[in-house]
């Protein structure tokens, strides 16, 4: 596994367990963000949904397509019915809003 893939998995796993972490909401919702959207999240260096800063920050980074494939495989191991989908959105912020309020 590539270094950034391991870092991404560590961040996502921690974020799942943070109250109000965005991936605690995404976990089990049936979707996984496309590479560009996921990279937008990692490039921020923190989760803006974690308003109490319980998760802390990380050094911003982006995944390559190969690294993304490793992270996606890890995600799908726990979310077997998930699908990568842009949900008709143009960016990460729109995608998160769609996850929060699908109607």
CNS distance restraints for C-alpha pairs under 8 A (distance, minus, plus):
assign (resid   1 and name CA) (resid   5 and name CA) 6.44 0.50 0.50
assign (resid   1 and name CA) (resid   6 and name CA) 6.63 0.50 0.50
assign (resid   1 and name CA) (resid  67 and name CA) 7.89 0.50 0.50
assign (resid   1 and name CA) (resid  70 and name CA) 7.13 0.50 0.50
assign (resid   2 and name CA) (resid   6 and name CA) 6.39 0.50 0.50
assign (resid   2 and name CA) (resid  67 and name CA) 6.48 0.50 0.50
assign (resid   3 and name CA) (resid   7 and name CA) 6.32 0.50 0.50
assign (resid   4 and name CA) (resid   8 and name CA) 5.98 0.50 0.50
assign (resid   4 and name CA) (resid  61 and name CA) 7.77 0.50 0.50
assign (resid   4 and name CA) (resid  62 and name CA) 7.87 0.50 0.50
assign (resid   4 and name CA) (resid  63 and name CA) 6.55 0.50 0.50
assign (resid   4 and name CA) (resid  67 and name CA) 6.90 0.50 0.50
assign (resid   5 and name CA) (resid   9 and name CA) 6.14 0.50 0.50
assign (resid   5 and name CA) (resid  63 and name CA) 7.09 0.50 0.50
assign (resid   5 and name CA) (resid  67 and name CA) 5.13 0.50 0.50
assign (resid   5 and name CA) (resid  68 and name CA) 6.93 0.50 0.50
assign (resid   5 and name CA) (resid  70 and name CA) 6.41 0.50 0.50
assign (resid   5 and name CA) (resid  71 and name CA) 5.90 0.50 0.50
assign (resid   6 and name CA) (resid  10 and name CA) 6.12 0.50 0.50
assign (resid   6 and name CA) (resid  71 and name CA) 7.93 0.50 0.50
assign (resid   7 and name CA) (resid  11 and name CA) 6.20 0.50 0.50
assign (resid   8 and name CA) (resid  12 and name CA) 6.10 0.50 0.50
assign (resid   8 and name CA) (resid  42 and name CA) 7.73 0.50 0.50
assign (resid   8 and name CA) (resid  71 and name CA) 7.00 0.50 0.50
assign (resid   9 and name CA) (resid  13 and name CA) 5.91 0.50 0.50
assign (resid   9 and name CA) (resid  71 and name CA) 6.14 0.50 0.50
assign (resid   9 and name CA) (resid  74 and name CA) 7.59 0.50 0.50
assign (resid  10 and name CA) (resid  14 and name CA) 6.12 0.50 0.50
assign (resid  11 and name CA) (resid  15 and name CA) 5.98 0.50 0.50
assign (resid  12 and name CA) (resid  16 and name CA) 6.16 0.50 0.50
assign (resid  12 and name CA) (resid  23 and name CA) 6.53 0.50 0.50
assign (resid  13 and name CA) (resid  17 and name CA) 6.94 0.50 0.50
assign (resid  14 and name CA) (resid  18 and name CA) 6.61 0.50 0.50
assign (resid  14 and name CA) (resid  55 and name CA) 7.28 0.50 0.50
assign (resid  15 and name CA) (resid  21 and name CA) 5.26 0.50 0.50
assign (resid  15 and name CA) (resid  22 and name CA) 7.03 0.50 0.50
assign (resid  15 and name CA) (resid  23 and name CA) 5.66 0.50 0.50
assign (resid  15 and name CA) (resid  24 and name CA) 6.40 0.50 0.50
assign (resid  15 and name CA) (resid  55 and name CA) 6.77 0.50 0.50
assign (resid  16 and name CA) (resid  21 and name CA) 6.28 0.50 0.50
assign (resid  16 and name CA) (resid  22 and name CA) 7.42 0.50 0.50
assign (resid  16 and name CA) (resid  23 and name CA) 4.88 0.50 0.50
assign (resid  16 and name CA) (resid  24 and name CA) 3.93 0.50 0.50
assign (resid  16 and name CA) (resid  25 and name CA) 7.61 0.50 0.50
assign (resid  16 and name CA) (resid  27 and name CA) 6.82 0.50 0.50
assign (resid  17 and name CA) (resid  21 and name CA) 7.35 0.50 0.50
assign (resid  17 and name CA) (resid  24 and name CA) 6.28 0.50 0.50
assign (resid  18 and name CA) (resid  24 and name CA) 6.91 0.50 0.50
assign (resid  18 and name CA) (resid  50 and name CA) 7.56 0.50 0.50
assign (resid  18 and name CA) (resid  54 and name CA) 6.78 0.50 0.50
assign (resid  18 and name CA) (resid  55 and name CA) 6.54 0.50 0.50
assign (resid  19 and name CA) (resid  24 and name CA) 7.26 0.50 0.50
assign (resid  19 and name CA) (resid  50 and name CA) 7.46 0.50 0.50
assign (resid  20 and name CA) (resid  24 and name CA) 6.74 0.50 0.50
assign (resid  20 and name CA) (resid  25 and name CA) 7.52 0.50 0.50
assign (resid  20 and name CA) (resid  49 and name CA) 6.16 0.50 0.50
assign (resid  20 and name CA) (resid  50 and name CA) 5.67 0.50 0.50
assign (resid  20 and name CA) (resid  51 and name CA) 7.90 0.50 0.50
assign (resid  21 and name CA) (resid  25 and name CA) 7.06 0.50 0.50
assign (resid  21 and name CA) (resid  47 and name CA) 6.82 0.50 0.50
assign (resid  21 and name CA) (resid  49 and name CA) 5.67 0.50 0.50
assign (resid  21 and name CA) (resid  50 and name CA) 5.11 0.50 0.50
assign (resid  22 and name CA) (resid  26 and name CA) 6.32 0.50 0.50
assign (resid  22 and name CA) (resid  47 and name CA) 7.07 0.50 0.50
assign (resid  22 and name CA) (resid  49 and name CA) 5.82 0.50 0.50
assign (resid  22 and name CA) (resid  50 and name CA) 7.42 0.50 0.50
assign (resid  22 and name CA) (resid  96 and name CA) 7.82 0.50 0.50
assign (resid  23 and name CA) (resid  27 and name CA) 5.62 0.50 0.50
assign (resid  25 and name CA) (resid  29 and name CA) 6.97 0.50 0.50
assign (resid  25 and name CA) (resid  99 and name CA) 7.85 0.50 0.50
assign (resid  25 and name CA) (resid 100 and name CA) 7.77 0.50 0.50
assign (resid  26 and name CA) (resid  30 and name CA) 7.60 0.50 0.50
assign (resid  26 and name CA) (resid  31 and name CA) 6.91 0.50 0.50
assign (resid  26 and name CA) (resid  32 and name CA) 7.28 0.50 0.50
assign (resid  26 and name CA) (resid  99 and name CA) 7.09 0.50 0.50
assign (resid  27 and name CA) (resid  79 and name CA) 7.31 0.50 0.50
assign (resid  28 and name CA) (resid  79 and name CA) 6.12 0.50 0.50
assign (resid  28 and name CA) (resid  82 and name CA) 7.61 0.50 0.50
assign (resid  29 and name CA) (resid  82 and name CA) 7.49 0.50 0.50
assign (resid  29 and name CA) (resid  99 and name CA) 7.86 0.50 0.50
assign (resid  30 and name CA) (resid  79 and name CA) 7.19 0.50 0.50
assign (resid  30 and name CA) (resid  81 and name CA) 6.09 0.50 0.50
assign (resid  30 and name CA) (resid  82 and name CA) 4.10 0.50 0.50
assign (resid  30 and name CA) (resid  83 and name CA) 6.24 0.50 0.50
assign (resid  31 and name CA) (resid  82 and name CA) 4.83 0.50 0.50
assign (resid  31 and name CA) (resid  83 and name CA) 4.85 0.50 0.50
assign (resid  31 and name CA) (resid  84 and name CA) 5.71 0.50 0.50
assign (resid  31 and name CA) (resid  85 and name CA) 6.39 0.50 0.50
assign (resid  32 and name CA) (resid  72 and name CA) 7.83 0.50 0.50
assign (resid  32 and name CA) (resid  82 and name CA) 6.47 0.50 0.50
assign (resid  32 and name CA) (resid  83 and name CA) 5.91 0.50 0.50
assign (resid  32 and name CA) (resid  84 and name CA) 4.74 0.50 0.50
assign (resid  32 and name CA) (resid  85 and name CA) 6.57 0.50 0.50
assign (resid  33 and name CA) (resid  37 and name CA) 5.75 0.50 0.50
assign (resid  33 and name CA) (resid  38 and name CA) 5.65 0.50 0.50
assign (resid  33 and name CA) (resid  84 and name CA) 5.73 0.50 0.50
assign (resid  33 and name CA) (resid  85 and name CA) 6.23 0.50 0.50
assign (resid  33 and name CA) (resid  86 and name CA) 6.57 0.50 0.50
assign (resid  33 and name CA) (resid  95 and name CA) 7.82 0.50 0.50
assign (resid  34 and name CA) (resid  38 and name CA) 6.20 0.50 0.50
assign (resid  34 and name CA) (resid  84 and name CA) 5.77 0.50 0.50
assign (resid  34 and name CA) (resid  85 and name CA) 6.27 0.50 0.50
assign (resid  34 and name CA) (resid  86 and name CA) 6.26 0.50 0.50
assign (resid  35 and name CA) (resid  39 and name CA) 6.00 0.50 0.50
assign (resid  35 and name CA) (resid  63 and name CA) 7.62 0.50 0.50
assign (resid  35 and name CA) (resid  65 and name CA) 7.20 0.50 0.50
assign (resid  35 and name CA) (resid  68 and name CA) 6.45 0.50 0.50
assign (resid  36 and name CA) (resid  40 and name CA) 6.26 0.50 0.50
assign (resid  36 and name CA) (resid  91 and name CA) 7.90 0.50 0.50
assign (resid  36 and name CA) (resid  92 and name CA) 7.92 0.50 0.50
assign (resid  37 and name CA) (resid  41 and name CA) 6.59 0.50 0.50
assign (resid  37 and name CA) (resid  91 and name CA) 5.99 0.50 0.50
assign (resid  37 and name CA) (resid  92 and name CA) 4.59 0.50 0.50
assign (resid  37 and name CA) (resid  95 and name CA) 7.81 0.50 0.50
assign (resid  38 and name CA) (resid  42 and name CA) 6.44 0.50 0.50
assign (resid  38 and name CA) (resid  92 and name CA) 7.19 0.50 0.50
assign (resid  39 and name CA) (resid  43 and name CA) 5.89 0.50 0.50
assign (resid  39 and name CA) (resid  61 and name CA) 7.39 0.50 0.50
assign (resid  39 and name CA) (resid  62 and name CA) 5.01 0.50 0.50
assign (resid  39 and name CA) (resid  63 and name CA) 6.31 0.50 0.50
assign (resid  40 and name CA) (resid  44 and name CA) 6.51 0.50 0.50
assign (resid  40 and name CA) (resid  62 and name CA) 7.78 0.50 0.50
assign (resid  40 and name CA) (resid  92 and name CA) 6.24 0.50 0.50
assign (resid  41 and name CA) (resid  45 and name CA) 7.42 0.50 0.50
assign (resid  41 and name CA) (resid  46 and name CA) 7.64 0.50 0.50
assign (resid  41 and name CA) (resid  47 and name CA) 7.23 0.50 0.50
assign (resid  41 and name CA) (resid  92 and name CA) 7.00 0.50 0.50
assign (resid  42 and name CA) (resid  46 and name CA) 7.34 0.50 0.50
assign (resid  42 and name CA) (resid  60 and name CA) 5.68 0.50 0.50
assign (resid  42 and name CA) (resid  61 and name CA) 5.72 0.50 0.50
assign (resid  42 and name CA) (resid  62 and name CA) 6.24 0.50 0.50
assign (resid  43 and name CA) (resid  60 and name CA) 4.35 0.50 0.50
assign (resid  43 and name CA) (resid  61 and name CA) 5.15 0.50 0.50
assign (resid  43 and name CA) (resid  62 and name CA) 6.20 0.50 0.50
assign (resid  44 and name CA) (resid  60 and name CA) 5.96 0.50 0.50
assign (resid  45 and name CA) (resid  57 and name CA) 5.48 0.50 0.50
assign (resid  45 and name CA) (resid  58 and name CA) 4.84 0.50 0.50
assign (resid  45 and name CA) (resid  59 and name CA) 5.55 0.50 0.50
assign (resid  45 and name CA) (resid  60 and name CA) 4.54 0.50 0.50
assign (resid  45 and name CA) (resid  61 and name CA) 7.75 0.50 0.50
assign (resid  46 and name CA) (resid  55 and name CA) 7.90 0.50 0.50
assign (resid  46 and name CA) (resid  56 and name CA) 6.69 0.50 0.50
assign (resid  46 and name CA) (resid  57 and name CA) 4.69 0.50 0.50
assign (resid  46 and name CA) (resid  58 and name CA) 6.30 0.50 0.50
assign (resid  47 and name CA) (resid  55 and name CA) 7.89 0.50 0.50
assign (resid  47 and name CA) (resid  57 and name CA) 7.79 0.50 0.50
assign (resid  50 and name CA) (resid  54 and name CA) 6.69 0.50 0.50
assign (resid  50 and name CA) (resid  55 and name CA) 7.05 0.50 0.50
assign (resid  53 and name CA) (resid  57 and name CA) 8.00 0.50 0.50
assign (resid  63 and name CA) (resid  67 and name CA) 5.47 0.50 0.50
assign (resid  63 and name CA) (resid  68 and name CA) 5.69 0.50 0.50
assign (resid  64 and name CA) (resid  68 and name CA) 6.04 0.50 0.50
assign (resid  65 and name CA) (resid  69 and name CA) 6.22 0.50 0.50
assign (resid  66 and name CA) (resid  70 and name CA) 6.66 0.50 0.50
assign (resid  67 and name CA) (resid  71 and name CA) 6.44 0.50 0.50
assign (resid  68 and name CA) (resid  72 and name CA) 5.94 0.50 0.50
assign (resid  69 and name CA) (resid  73 and name CA) 6.05 0.50 0.50
assign (resid  70 and name CA) (resid  74 and name CA) 6.33 0.50 0.50
assign (resid  71 and name CA) (resid  75 and name CA) 6.18 0.50 0.50
assign (resid  72 and name CA) (resid  76 and name CA) 6.05 0.50 0.50
assign (resid  73 and name CA) (resid  77 and name CA) 6.28 0.50 0.50
assign (resid  74 and name CA) (resid  78 and name CA) 7.26 0.50 0.50
assign (resid  75 and name CA) (resid  79 and name CA) 6.08 0.50 0.50
assign (resid  76 and name CA) (resid  80 and name CA) 5.00 0.50 0.50
assign (resid  76 and name CA) (resid  81 and name CA) 7.49 0.50 0.50
assign (resid  76 and name CA) (resid  82 and name CA) 6.48 0.50 0.50
assign (resid  86 and name CA) (resid  90 and name CA) 7.48 0.50 0.50
assign (resid  86 and name CA) (resid  95 and name CA) 6.81 0.50 0.50
assign (resid  87 and name CA) (resid  95 and name CA) 6.72 0.50 0.50
assign (resid  87 and name CA) (resid  98 and name CA) 7.35 0.50 0.50
assign (resid  89 and name CA) (resid  94 and name CA) 5.61 0.50 0.50
assign (resid  89 and name CA) (resid  95 and name CA) 5.51 0.50 0.50
assign (resid  89 and name CA) (resid  98 and name CA) 7.98 0.50 0.50
assign (resid  90 and name CA) (resid  94 and name CA) 6.66 0.50 0.50
assign (resid  90 and name CA) (resid  95 and name CA) 7.55 0.50 0.50
assign (resid  91 and name CA) (resid  95 and name CA) 6.21 0.50 0.50
assign (resid  92 and name CA) (resid  96 and name CA) 6.11 0.50 0.50
assign (resid  93 and name CA) (resid  97 and name CA) 6.28 0.50 0.50
assign (resid  94 and name CA) (resid  98 and name CA) 6.23 0.50 0.50
assign (resid  95 and name CA) (resid  99 and name CA) 6.29 0.50 0.50
assign (resid  96 and name CA) (resid 100 and name CA) 6.16 0.50 0.50
assign (resid  97 and name CA) (resid 101 and name CA) 5.97 0.50 0.50
assign (resid  97 and name CA) (resid 102 and name CA) 7.81 0.50 0.50
assign (resid  98 and name CA) (resid 102 and name CA) 4.88 0.50 0.50
assign (resid  98 and name CA) (resid 103 and name CA) 7.81 0.50 0.50
